Amino acid sequence: MFPFESKRDVHCLAFPFSHLPFLSSWSLHRLYLFNCFSKLSSSKDFCFHRYLQRQSTSLLYFGLSTYFFFFATVFIKDIRSPSLGNAGHIWTIFEAHLDGTFALTLKHIQRCHVCKSGKICYQILQERNVHTNNFTFTIYLSYLVYAPIYISGPIISFNAFASQLDVPQNYYSVKEVTWYGLRWVFGLSLMELMTHLFYFNAFAVSGSWKMLSPMDIFIIGYGVINFMWLKFFLIWRYFRFWSLIAGIEAPENMPKCVNNCHNLESFWKSWHASFNKWIVRYMYIPLGGSRRKLLNIWVIFTFVAIWHDLEWKLLSWAWLTCLFFVPEMLVKSAANALQAEGALGGFIFHELRAAAGAITITCLMVANLVGYVIGPSGINWLISQFLRKEGLSVLGFMLLSFYVGTKLMFQISDAKQRMQ
């Protein structure tokens, strides 16, 4: 049925197909388990012993999938060659010279701290030419149904996938992959704690937020964003961890904490980052890139909203995000044209950046409140609540808190740059 050309092709195709039934069953039970969490938070009549019974069933499926997971890891290592180390950069530069992208590739390698260390980053894996022997129906089919990516993992390009079949990723060591898995376990423990002690989703879904004060609404909106981030963090990082053990590096979907983003651009680059890379590659650049940035964002965010689901509240969320995006881009372009001179100028520029970050985070909070809590019909109600005397004091407290938080983000960013 399939044109197998080598033993490797048989293994590549057997690996995903042998695991999909088990993992599909486990993923359904895992989703049901999260549903149990939400019911436990929102319903007092939810039967606790039924919850424990279904959780034990989910753990059984988890154990089965883990067994086949490690079996596949041992199985797939037998068909791979040793890592070529720095030789990958030589071939990448040579291939780039042939297809006319030599200058861009060399510029990236000089700037990228991963490439400087002698390893190959994901961008190089994505952009490098793939040998013609990898353009087979078997490898393409194995790419489509590769279990860690197929279920709910990060989006990976075919070039990046095919180039790692013979040369597994060498960026993460065994120690780093193990620590990556332990961090996932810590995140799962935090999710357990959060779903049992905090009821943000119950307030959002039930509509009881209408009876709460502006401060309570702000706390619920902030909690919902953090819950959503942690939920997707656990889902995406589990499958990426699996892929790393198998030797395939996929993009990190949550490279930054949701509380460490002080502008919309960095927030959306760090939320579902692999989807962001896909949009940039197949939508943003074909639409004109940075030359038509102010127009492109409306098309892209509308597509993202429809891609999630066809609902008015998601479209409202997308268009509000674009509305807040426009002034941020205009201010950024104006700031890049101006140069702060002297210590006083640098201080004023730094303070203005922190104030702009506080306003941006507040706008992001409003957009997410409309999209995931109150809906478009609650916009007028939200405005009326925050224009009251109590609401204005809450708004001032929010801006002050985000101003201080933005300054902390600057310090974290500077510390990371010094380490690199």
C-alpha positions as CSV (number, residue, x, y, z in Angstrom):
1,M,0.0,0.0,0.0
2,F,2.8,2.4,0.9
3,P,6.0,2.8,-1.1
4,F,8.5,2.0,1.7
5,E,12.0,2.6,0.5
6,S,13.9,1.8,3.7
7,K,13.6,0.3,7.2
8,R,13.5,3.9,8.5
9,D,10.3,4.6,6.5
10,V,8.5,1.6,8.0
11,H,9.5,2.8,11.5
12,C,8.5,6.4,10.9
13,L,5.0,5.4,9.9
14,A,4.6,2.6,12.5
15,F,5.5,5.0,15.3
16,P,2.5,7.4,15.1
17,F,-0.1,4.8,14.0
18,S,0.7,2.4,16.8
19,H,0.1,5.1,19.5
20,L,-2.9,7.1,18.2
21,P,-5.6,4.8,19.6
22,F,-4.1,4.7,23.1
23,L,-3.4,8.5,23.1
24,S,-6.8,9.4,21.7
25,S,-8.5,7.5,24.5
26,W,-6.2,9.1,27.1
27,S,-6.7,12.6,25.7
28,L,-10.5,12.2,25.9
29,H,-10.3,11.1,29.5
30,R,-7.9,14.0,30.2
31,L,-10.3,16.5,28.8
32,Y,-13.1,14.9,30.8
33,L,-10.9,15.2,33.9
34,F,-10.5,19.0,33.3
35,N,-14.3,19.1,32.9
36,C,-14.6,17.4,36.3
37,F,-12.4,20.2,37.7
38,S,-14.7,22.9,36.4
39,K,-17.8,21.1,37.6
40,L,-16.2,20.6,41.0
41,S,-15.6,24.3,41.1
42,S,-19.0,25.4,40.0
43,S,-21.4,22.9,41.4
44,K,-21.9,22.0,45.1
45,D,-23.8,18.8,44.2
46,F,-21.0,17.3,42.3
47,C,-20.3,13.8,43.7
48,F,-16.7,13.7,44.9
49,H,-16.4,9.9,44.8
50,R,-17.4,9.8,41.2
51,Y,-14.7,12.4,40.5
52,L,-12.1,10.1,42.1
53,Q,-13.4,7.1,40.2
54,R,-13.1,8.9,36.8
55,Q,-9.7,10.3,37.8
56,S,-8.4,6.8,38.5
57,T,-9.6,5.7,35.0
58,S,-7.8,8.6,33.5
59,L,-4.6,7.7,35.3
60,L,-4.9,4.2,34.0
61,Y,-5.0,5.5,30.4
62,F,-2.1,7.8,31.3
63,G,-0.1,4.8,32.5
64,L,-0.8,2.9,29.3
65,S,0.2,5.9,27.1
66,T,3.4,6.4,29.1
67,Y,4.4,2.8,28.6
68,F,4.0,3.0,24.9
69,F,5.6,6.5,25.0
70,F,8.9,5.1,26.4
71,F,8.7,2.0,24.2
72,A,8.5,4.3,21.1
73,T,11.4,6.3,22.4
74,V,13.7,3.2,22.6
75,F,12.2,1.9,19.3
76,I,12.9,5.1,17.3
77,K,16.4,5.6,18.6
78,D,17.5,2.4,16.8
79,I,16.8,4.0,13.5
80,R,18.7,7.2,13.9
81,S,22.2,8.3,13.2
82,P,24.4,10.0,15.8
83,S,24.2,13.8,15.9
84,L,26.4,15.7,13.5
85,G,27.0,18.6,15.9
86,N,28.5,21.7,14.2
87,A,28.4,20.1,10.8
88,G,24.8,21.1,10.6
89,H,25.7,24.8,10.4
90,I,28.2,24.1,7.6
91,W,25.5,22.4,5.4
92,T,23.0,25.1,6.3
93,I,25.3,27.9,5.2
94,F,26.2,26.0,2.0
95,E,22.6,25.4,1.1
96,A,21.7,29.0,1.8
97,H,24.5,30.1,-0.5
98,L,23.0,28.0,-3.3
99,D,19.4,29.3,-2.9
100,G,20.4,33.0,-2.5
101,T,19.6,33.4,1.2
102,F,23.2,33.2,2.4
103,A,23.3,36.7,3.9
104,L,20.1,36.3,5.9
105,T,21.2,32.9,7.2
106,L,24.6,34.1,8.2
107,K,23.1,37.1,9.9
108,H,20.8,34.9,11.9
109,I,23.6,32.5,13.0
110,Q,25.6,35.5,14.2
111,R,22.8,36.9,16.2
112,C,21.2,33.7,17.6
113,H,22.6,32.6,21.0
114,V,21.7,29.0,20.2
115,C,23.6,28.9,16.9
116,K,26.6,30.7,18.6
117,S,26.8,27.8,21.0
118,G,27.4,25.4,18.1
119,K,23.9,23.9,18.2
120,I,21.1,24.2,15.6
121,C,18.0,26.3,16.5
122,Y,14.5,25.7,15.3
123,Q,14.5,28.5,12.8
124,I,17.5,26.9,11.0
125,L,15.7,23.5,11.0
126,Q,12.6,25.2,9.5
127,E,14.4,27.2,6.8
128,R,17.1,24.7,5.7
129,N,16.7,22.7,2.6
130,V,15.6,19.1,3.0
131,H,17.2,16.3,1.0
132,T,15.1,15.1,-1.9
133,N,15.0,11.6,-0.3
134,N,12.8,13.0,2.5
135,F,10.1,14.1,0.1
136,T,8.3,10.8,0.1
137,F,4.6,10.0,0.8
138,T,5.6,7.8,3.7
139,I,7.5,10.6,5.5
140,Y,4.8,13.1,4.7
141,L,2.1,10.7,6.2
142,S,4.2,10.1,9.3
143,Y,4.6,13.9,9.6
144,L,0.8,14.3,9.5
145,V,0.0,11.7,12.1
146,Y,3.1,12.1,14.3
147,A,1.4,11.4,17.7
148,P,2.8,14.2,19.9
149,I,2.0,16.9,17.4
150,Y,-1.1,15.3,15.9
151,I,-3.2,15.3,19.1
152,S,-2.7,18.8,20.5
153,G,1.0,19.6,20.3
154,P,2.9,22.6,18.8
155,I,2.7,23.2,15.1
156,I,6.0,22.1,13.4
157,S,7.0,22.6,9.7
158,F,7.6,19.6,7.5
159,N,11.2,20.7,6.9
160,A,11.9,20.9,10.6
161,F,10.3,17.5,11.1
162,A,12.0,15.7,8.2
163,S,15.5,17.1,9.0
164,Q,15.4,15.6,12.5
165,L,14.5,12.0,11.4
166,D,18.2,11.2,10.7
167,V,19.8,13.8,13.0
168,P,17.9,14.1,16.3
169,Q,17.8,17.5,18.1
170,N,21.0,18.3,20.0
171,Y,19.9,21.6,21.6
172,Y,18.5,20.0,24.8
173,S,20.6,17.5,26.8
174,V,19.1,14.6,28.7
175,K,19.4,16.6,32.0
176,E,17.6,19.5,30.4
177,V,14.8,17.3,29.0
178,T,14.4,15.7,32.4
179,W,14.1,19.1,34.2
180,Y,11.6,20.1,31.5
181,G,9.4,17.2,32.5
182,L,9.8,17.9,36.2
183,R,8.7,21.5,35.6
184,W,5.6,20.1,33.9
185,V,4.8,18.0,37.0
186,F,5.2,21.2,39.1
187,G,2.8,23.0,36.8
188,L,0.2,20.2,37.1
189,S,0.4,20.4,40.9
190,L,-0.2,24.1,40.6
191,M,-3.3,23.5,38.4
192,E,-4.6,21.0,41.0
193,L,-4.2,23.7,43.7
194,M,-5.8,26.4,41.6
195,T,-8.9,24.4,40.5
196,H,-9.6,23.3,44.1
197,L,-9.1,26.7,45.8
198,F,-10.1,29.4,43.2
199,Y,-13.4,29.5,41.3
200,F,-12.7,32.1,38.5
201,N,-14.3,30.0,35.8
202,A,-17.4,29.3,37.9
203,F,-18.0,33.0,38.3
204,A,-17.3,33.7,34.6
205,V,-19.6,30.9,33.3
206,S,-22.5,31.3,35.8
207,G,-22.8,35.1,35.2
208,S,-22.7,35.9,38.9
209,W,-20.0,38.5,38.2
210,K,-22.8,41.0,37.5
211,M,-23.5,41.1,41.3
212,L,-19.8,41.8,42.2
213,S,-17.8,44.9,42.7
214,P,-15.3,46.3,40.0
215,M,-12.4,45.0,42.1
216,D,-13.9,41.5,42.1
217,I,-14.4,41.7,38.4
218,F,-10.8,42.7,37.9
219,I,-9.6,39.8,40.0
220,I,-11.8,37.3,38.1
221,G,-10.6,38.6,34.7
222,Y,-7.0,38.3,35.8
223,G,-7.6,34.9,37.3
224,V,-9.3,33.6,34.1
225,I,-6.3,34.7,32.0
226,N,-3.9,32.9,34.3
227,F,-6.0,29.8,34.4
228,M,-6.2,29.7,30.6
229,W,-2.4,30.2,30.3
230,L,-1.7,27.4,32.8
231,K,-4.2,25.0,31.1
232,F,-2.6,25.4,27.7
233,F,0.8,25.4,29.2
234,L,0.2,21.9,30.6
235,I,-1.4,20.5,27.4
236,W,1.2,21.8,25.0
237,R,4.3,21.2,27.2
238,Y,3.3,17.6,27.8
239,F,3.3,16.8,24.1
240,R,6.4,18.8,23.4
241,F,8.2,16.9,26.2
242,W,7.2,13.7,24.6
243,S,8.5,14.9,21.2
244,L,11.8,16.0,22.8
245,I,12.4,12.6,24.3
246,A,11.7,11.1,20.8
247,G,14.4,13.4,19.4
248,I,12.1,15.9,17.5
249,E,12.3,19.5,18.6
250,A,9.1,21.5,18.2
251,P,8.6,25.2,19.0
252,E,7.8,26.1,22.6
253,N,4.2,27.4,22.6
254,M,4.5,29.2,25.9
255,P,8.0,30.6,26.0
256,K,7.2,33.3,28.5
257,C,4.9,33.6,31.5
258,V,1.7,35.4,30.9
259,N,2.6,37.9,33.7
260,N,5.8,38.8,32.0
261,C,4.5,40.6,28.9
262,H,4.1,44.4,28.9
263,N,3.0,44.9,25.3
264,L,0.6,43.3,22.9
265,E,3.2,42.2,20.4
266,S,5.3,40.3,22.9
267,F,2.2,38.8,24.5
268,W,1.0,37.3,21.2
269,K,4.4,36.1,20.2
270,S,4.5,34.2,23.5
271,W,1.0,32.8,23.5
272,H,0.7,29.7,21.1
273,A,4.0,30.7,19.6
274,S,4.0,27.9,17.0
275,F,0.7,29.2,15.7
276,N,2.2,32.7,15.6
277,K,5.1,31.4,13.5
278,W,2.7,29.7,11.1
279,I,0.6,32.9,10.7
280,V,3.7,35.0,10.1
281,R,5.0,32.5,7.5
282,Y,1.7,31.9,5.6
283,M,-0.4,35.0,6.2
284,Y,1.5,38.0,7.6
285,I,4.4,38.0,5.1
286,P,2.2,37.2,2.0
287,L,-0.2,40.0,3.0
288,G,2.7,42.5,2.9
289,G,4.5,42.1,6.2
290,S,5.5,45.2,8.1
291,R,4.7,47.5,5.2
292,R,1.0,47.0,5.7
293,K,1.1,46.1,9.4
294,L,-1.8,48.4,10.4
295,L,-4.1,46.6,7.9
296,N,-2.8,43.1,8.3
297,I,-3.6,42.8,12.0
298,W,-7.4,43.2,11.3
299,V,-7.3,40.3,8.8
300,I,-5.1,38.1,10.9
301,F,-7.0,38.5,14.2
302,T,-10.3,38.1,12.5
303,F,-9.0,34.8,11.1
304,V,-7.7,33.7,14.5
305,A,-11.1,34.4,16.1
306,I,-13.0,32.4,13.4
307,W,-10.3,29.6,13.6
308,H,-11.2,29.2,17.4
309,D,-14.9,29.4,16.9
310,L,-17.6,31.4,15.1
311,E,-18.9,33.5,18.1
312,W,-19.6,37.2,18.4
313,K,-17.7,37.4,21.7
314,L,-14.5,36.1,20.0
315,L,-14.9,38.5,17.1
316,S,-15.4,41.3,19.6
317,W,-12.2,40.2,21.4
318,A,-10.3,40.1,18.1
319,W,-11.4,43.6,17.0
320,L,-10.9,45.1,20.4
321,T,-7.3,43.7,20.4
322,C,-6.7,45.3,17.0
323,L,-8.1,48.6,18.2
324,F,-5.6,48.5,21.1
325,F,-2.8,47.3,18.8
326,V,-3.0,50.4,16.5
327,P,-1.9,53.0,19.1
328,E,0.8,50.7,20.4
329,M,2.3,50.4,16.9
330,L,2.1,54.1,16.3
331,V,3.8,54.9,19.7
332,K,6.5,52.3,19.0
333,S,7.3,53.8,15.6
334,A,7.5,57.3,17.1
335,A,9.7,56.1,20.0
336,N,12.1,54.4,17.5
337,A,12.5,57.7,15.6
338,L,13.3,59.6,18.8
339,Q,16.6,59.2,20.7
340,A,16.7,59.9,24.4
341,E,19.8,62.1,25.3
342,G,21.4,62.3,28.7
343,A,20.5,60.7,32.0
344,L,17.4,62.8,32.4
345,G,16.1,61.9,28.9
346,G,16.8,58.2,29.5
347,F,14.9,58.3,32.8
348,I,11.9,60.1,31.3
349,F,11.9,57.6,28.4
350,H,12.0,54.7,30.8
351,E,9.1,56.0,32.9
352,L,7.0,56.6,29.8
353,R,7.7,53.0,28.7
354,A,6.5,51.7,32.1
355,A,3.3,53.9,31.9
356,A,2.6,52.7,28.4
357,G,3.1,49.1,29.5
358,A,0.6,49.6,32.3
359,I,-2.0,51.0,29.9
360,T,-1.4,48.2,27.4
361,I,-1.8,45.5,30.1
362,T,-5.1,47.1,31.2
363,C,-6.3,47.2,27.6
364,L,-5.4,43.5,27.2
365,M,-7.4,42.8,30.4
366,V,-10.4,44.6,29.0
367,A,-10.2,42.7,25.7
368,N,-10.0,39.3,27.5
369,L,-12.9,40.2,29.8
370,V,-15.1,40.9,26.8
371,G,-13.9,37.8,25.0
372,Y,-14.1,35.2,27.8
373,V,-16.1,36.6,30.7
374,I,-18.8,39.3,30.0
375,G,-19.2,39.1,26.2
376,P,-19.9,42.0,23.8
377,S,-23.2,42.7,25.5
378,G,-21.5,43.5,28.8
379,I,-19.2,46.3,27.4
380,N,-21.6,49.1,28.3
381,W,-22.1,47.6,31.8
382,L,-18.4,47.3,32.3
383,I,-17.8,50.9,31.3
384,S,-20.5,52.2,33.6
385,Q,-19.1,50.2,36.6
386,F,-15.6,51.6,36.2
387,L,-16.8,55.2,35.7
388,R,-18.3,55.2,39.2
389,K,-16.4,56.6,42.2
390,E,-15.5,53.1,43.4
391,G,-14.6,52.0,39.9
392,L,-12.2,54.9,39.2
393,S,-10.3,54.1,42.4
394,V,-10.0,50.4,41.3
395,L,-8.8,51.6,37.8
396,G,-6.2,53.7,39.4
397,F,-5.0,50.8,41.6
398,M,-4.9,48.6,38.5
399,L,-2.7,51.1,36.5
400,L,-0.4,51.6,39.5
401,S,0.0,47.8,40.0
402,F,0.7,47.2,36.3
403,Y,3.2,50.2,36.3
404,V,5.2,48.5,39.0
405,G,4.9,45.1,37.4
406,T,6.1,46.6,34.0
407,K,9.2,47.9,35.8
408,L,9.9,44.4,37.2
409,M,9.5,43.0,33.7
410,F,12.2,45.5,32.4
411,Q,14.6,44.2,35.1
412,I,13.9,40.6,34.2
413,S,14.5,41.3,30.5
414,D,17.8,43.2,31.3
415,A,19.0,40.3,33.5
416,K,18.3,37.8,30.7
417,Q,20.2,39.9,28.2
418,R,23.2,40.1,30.5
419,M,23.2,36.3,30.9
420,Q,23.2,35.8,27.1
